[in-house]
């Protein structure tokens, strides 16, 4: 089927999403909501194994293993991501 999983995490929930292998960040964001994909600016990416080893997002950041990627980067299986989009900003 050529599918992979990535994760989003917030204070209240962690969620797994499924998309095709080899897609760009914008297409992965589209799995969540079209508006996120359309207004995507950049993505904070953590590797699951790095996050597990660090024990927390704060410790992972302190170790320098949080990666900032552009919207054209390829998402990888098991990535934990935070999509930074322009949603909610006033349109001019």
C-alpha positions as CSV (number, residue, x, y, z in Angstrom):
1,X,0.0,0.0,0.0
2,X,3.0,2.3,0.3
3,X,1.7,4.0,3.5
4,X,3.5,5.5,6.5
5,X,2.6,7.1,9.8
6,X,3.5,10.4,11.4
7,X,2.4,11.9,14.7
8,X,1.1,15.2,16.1
9,X,1.3,15.9,19.8
10,X,-0.3,18.4,22.0
11,X,-0.9,18.9,25.7
12,X,-4.1,16.9,25.6
13,X,-3.5,14.2,22.9
14,X,-1.1,12.4,20.7
15,X,-2.5,11.4,17.3
16,X,-1.2,9.1,14.6
17,X,-1.9,10.0,10.9
18,X,-1.5,7.9,7.8
19,X,-0.3,9.1,4.4
20,X,1.6,7.9,1.4
21,X,5.4,7.4,1.7
22,X,7.5,10.1,0.1
23,X,5.0,13.0,0.3
24,X,6.0,16.5,1.1
25,X,5.0,18.2,4.4
26,X,2.2,20.0,2.6
27,X,0.5,16.8,1.6
28,X,1.0,15.3,5.1
29,X,-0.6,18.4,6.5
30,X,-3.5,17.9,4.1
31,X,-4.2,14.6,5.8
32,X,-5.2,16.7,8.8
33,X,-6.9,19.7,7.2
34,X,-6.7,21.5,3.9
35,X,-6.4,24.9,5.5
36,X,-3.3,23.8,7.4
37,X,-1.7,22.6,4.2
38,X,-2.7,25.8,2.3
39,X,-1.2,28.1,4.9
40,X,1.8,26.0,5.9
41,X,4.9,28.0,6.7
42,X,7.3,25.5,8.3
43,X,7.4,22.3,10.3
44,X,9.1,21.3,13.6
45,X,10.2,17.7,13.2
46,X,11.3,15.3,15.9
47,X,12.3,11.7,15.3
48,X,10.3,9.4,17.5
49,X,13.4,7.4,18.6
50,X,15.2,10.7,19.6
51,X,12.2,11.9,21.5
52,X,11.9,8.5,23.3
53,X,15.6,8.6,24.2
54,X,15.5,12.2,25.4
55,X,12.4,11.7,27.5
56,X,10.8,15.0,26.8
57,X,10.4,17.6,24.1
58,X,12.4,20.1,26.3
59,X,15.3,17.7,26.6
60,X,15.2,16.9,22.9
61,X,15.4,20.7,22.1
62,X,18.3,21.1,24.6
63,X,20.1,18.3,22.8
64,X,19.7,20.1,19.5
65,X,17.6,17.4,17.8
66,X,14.6,19.4,17.0
67,X,14.7,20.1,13.2
68,X,13.0,22.9,11.4
69,X,11.9,21.9,7.9
70,X,10.3,23.8,5.1
71,X,7.0,22.9,3.6
72,X,8.7,21.1,0.6
73,X,10.6,18.7,2.8
74,X,9.7,15.0,2.7
75,X,8.0,13.6,5.8
76,X,9.4,10.3,7.1
77,X,7.8,7.3,8.8
78,X,7.5,7.9,12.6
79,X,8.2,11.7,12.5
80,X,6.6,13.7,15.3
81,X,5.6,17.0,13.8
82,X,4.3,20.4,14.7
83,X,2.9,22.2,11.6
84,X,3.4,26.0,11.8
85,X,0.8,27.6,9.6
86,X,-0.7,31.0,8.9
87,X,-4.1,29.9,10.0
88,X,-5.8,32.4,12.3
89,X,-3.9,35.3,10.9
90,X,-5.9,38.2,9.5
91,X,-6.0,38.3,5.8
92,X,-5.0,41.6,4.2
